[in-house]
Amino acid sequence: SKPELVWSARFGLIIIVIMHIWAAINHSTENRAARPTGYATNRPVGSTYASRTMLMSGLIIFCFIVYHLLHFTVQLPAINLTGQNFTQLEDPVHHHDVYRMMVIGFSNIWVSLFYILGMVLLSLHLSHGVSSMFQSLGLKNRKYAVAIDRFALVSAIVLIIGFCSIPIAILTGIIR
């Protein structure tokens, strides 16, 4: 009911995403410049799988975000793979029926699987990002490192369970 607030928030999020992408590119460029010649054998010692896949998971998450925006925000009929126009869905009081849009959208197994993949990669990405954030702020030390890493992992697991439960519940018929 307040489009000026919604679009202000969306614009702010777009700016944050652009800044995040710029920072990631800048960080990757600096890392490559610091060691222009690769190791003879690449055996990671202190890095996690999440940290080693940040670039690839970030690119797939970006594709996921674009798809998500086209699917549920722009409501492009060709994207939802159901043959229905989501813009025409109304509830009994003539508001846009977001519930039905979500149920119809996630009833397609390919759409749901892509969302689940997107959430798994986002959680993996965030598990490293949250842990690294505390290190960048100088708050991660030997005393708190294990607790911070566990917090990052638990946050990622909660995110996966929460967001993946919706398409799974729709695919299994729990939500209709």
C-alpha positions as CSV (number, residue, x, y, z in Angstrom):
1,S,0.0,0.0,0.0
2,K,3.1,2.3,0.2
3,P,4.9,2.0,-3.1
4,E,7.2,4.9,-2.3
5,L,8.6,3.0,0.7
6,V,8.8,-0.3,-1.3
7,W,10.6,1.3,-4.2
8,S,12.9,3.3,-1.8
9,A,13.9,0.0,-0.1
10,R,14.4,-1.7,-3.5
11,F,16.5,1.1,-4.8
12,G,18.6,0.9,-1.6
13,L,19.0,-2.8,-2.0
14,I,20.1,-2.4,-5.6
15,I,22.8,0.1,-4.5
16,I,24.0,-2.3,-1.8
17,V,24.2,-5.2,-4.3
18,I,26.2,-3.0,-6.7
19,M,28.5,-2.0,-4.0
20,H,28.9,-5.7,-2.9
21,I,29.7,-6.7,-6.5
22,W,32.2,-3.9,-6.8
23,A,33.9,-4.9,-3.5
24,A,34.0,-8.5,-4.6
25,I,35.7,-7.7,-7.9
26,N,38.1,-5.3,-6.2
27,H,39.0,-7.9,-3.5
28,S,39.5,-10.7,-6.2
29,T,41.7,-8.3,-8.3
30,E,43.8,-7.5,-5.2
31,N,44.2,-11.1,-4.3
32,R,45.3,-12.1,-7.8
33,A,47.8,-9.1,-7.9
34,A,49.2,-10.2,-4.6
35,R,50.2,-13.6,-6.1
36,P,50.2,-13.4,-9.9
37,T,51.7,-16.9,-10.2
38,G,49.6,-19.8,-9.0
39,Y,50.9,-22.5,-6.6
40,A,52.4,-25.6,-8.1
41,T,50.0,-27.8,-6.2
42,N,46.8,-26.3,-4.8
43,R,46.0,-28.0,-1.5
44,P,44.0,-25.7,0.7
45,V,45.1,-25.6,4.3
46,G,43.2,-23.0,6.2
47,S,40.4,-22.1,3.7
48,T,36.9,-23.5,3.8
49,Y,34.9,-24.8,0.8
50,A,32.6,-21.7,1.2
51,S,35.6,-19.3,1.0
52,R,37.0,-21.1,-2.1
53,T,33.7,-20.9,-3.9
54,M,32.7,-17.3,-3.1
55,L,33.1,-16.1,-6.7
56,M,31.2,-18.9,-8.4
57,S,28.4,-19.0,-5.7
58,G,28.1,-15.2,-6.0
59,L,27.6,-15.4,-9.8
60,I,24.9,-18.1,-9.4
61,I,23.3,-16.1,-6.6
62,F,23.3,-13.0,-8.9
63,C,21.5,-15.1,-11.6
64,F,19.1,-16.3,-8.9
65,I,18.3,-12.8,-7.7
66,V,17.6,-11.6,-11.3
67,Y,15.3,-14.6,-11.9
68,H,13.6,-14.0,-8.5
69,L,12.9,-10.4,-9.4
70,L,11.6,-11.2,-12.8
71,H,9.5,-14.1,-11.3
72,F,7.8,-12.5,-8.3
73,T,8.4,-8.7,-8.6
74,V,8.2,-7.9,-12.3
75,Q,5.9,-11.0,-12.7
76,L,7.1,-11.8,-16.2
77,P,4.8,-14.6,-17.4
78,A,7.5,-16.3,-19.5
79,I,9.7,-16.7,-16.4
80,N,7.3,-18.4,-14.1
81,L,7.0,-21.6,-16.3
82,T,3.3,-22.0,-15.4
83,G,1.6,-20.3,-18.3
84,Q,-0.3,-18.0,-15.9
85,N,-0.1,-14.2,-15.6
86,F,0.6,-13.5,-11.9
87,T,-0.4,-9.8,-12.3
88,Q,-4.1,-10.9,-12.6
89,L,-4.3,-12.9,-9.4
90,E,-6.6,-11.2,-6.8
91,D,-7.8,-12.3,-3.4
92,P,-11.4,-11.8,-2.3
93,V,-10.8,-8.2,-1.2
94,H,-9.2,-7.3,-4.6
95,H,-5.6,-7.2,-3.4
96,H,-2.8,-8.9,-5.3
97,D,-2.9,-12.5,-4.2
98,V,0.7,-13.1,-3.2
99,Y,-0.2,-16.5,-1.6
100,R,-1.6,-17.9,-4.8
101,M,1.2,-16.5,-6.8
102,M,3.7,-18.3,-4.6
103,V,1.8,-21.6,-4.6
104,I,1.4,-21.5,-8.4
105,G,5.0,-20.4,-8.9
106,F,6.5,-23.1,-6.7
107,S,4.3,-25.8,-8.0
108,N,6.7,-26.2,-10.9
109,I,9.5,-28.5,-9.8
110,W,12.2,-26.8,-11.9
111,V,11.4,-23.4,-10.4
112,S,11.4,-24.9,-6.9
113,L,14.7,-26.7,-7.4
114,F,16.3,-23.5,-8.7
115,Y,15.1,-21.7,-5.6
116,I,16.4,-24.4,-3.3
117,L,19.7,-24.3,-5.1
118,G,19.8,-20.5,-4.8
119,M,19.1,-20.7,-1.1
120,V,21.7,-23.4,-0.5
121,L,24.3,-21.3,-2.4
122,L,23.2,-18.1,-0.6
123,S,23.6,-19.9,2.8
124,L,27.0,-21.2,1.8
125,H,28.0,-17.7,0.7
126,L,26.7,-16.1,3.8
127,S,28.3,-18.6,6.2
128,H,31.7,-17.5,4.9
129,G,30.6,-13.8,4.6
130,V,29.3,-13.6,8.2
131,S,32.5,-15.2,9.6
132,S,34.7,-12.9,7.4
133,M,32.7,-9.8,8.4
134,F,33.7,-10.3,12.1
135,Q,37.3,-10.9,11.0
136,S,37.3,-7.7,8.9
137,L,36.0,-5.7,11.8
138,G,38.8,-7.1,14.0
139,L,36.3,-8.9,16.3
140,K,37.4,-12.5,15.4
141,N,40.2,-13.7,17.4
142,R,41.3,-17.1,18.9
143,K,38.9,-16.7,21.8
144,Y,35.8,-16.0,19.7
145,A,36.7,-17.7,16.4
146,V,34.9,-21.0,17.0
147,A,31.8,-19.3,18.4
148,I,31.7,-16.9,15.4
149,D,32.1,-19.7,12.9
150,R,29.4,-21.7,14.6
151,F,27.1,-18.7,14.6
152,A,27.7,-18.2,10.9
153,L,27.0,-21.9,10.2
154,V,23.8,-22.0,12.3
155,S,22.6,-18.8,10.6
156,A,23.1,-20.4,7.2
157,I,21.3,-23.6,8.3
158,V,18.4,-21.6,9.7
159,L,18.2,-19.7,6.4
160,I,18.2,-22.9,4.3
161,I,15.5,-24.5,6.4
162,G,13.3,-21.4,6.5
163,F,13.4,-20.5,2.8
164,C,13.5,-24.0,1.4
165,S,10.5,-25.1,3.5
166,I,8.2,-23.0,1.4
167,P,8.8,-24.6,-2.1
168,I,9.2,-28.0,-0.4
169,A,5.8,-27.6,1.4
170,I,4.2,-26.6,-1.9
171,L,5.8,-29.5,-3.9
172,T,4.7,-32.0,-1.2
173,G,1.2,-30.7,-1.0
174,I,1.4,-29.5,2.6
175,I,0.6,-26.0,1.3
176,R,-2.0,-25.7,-1.5
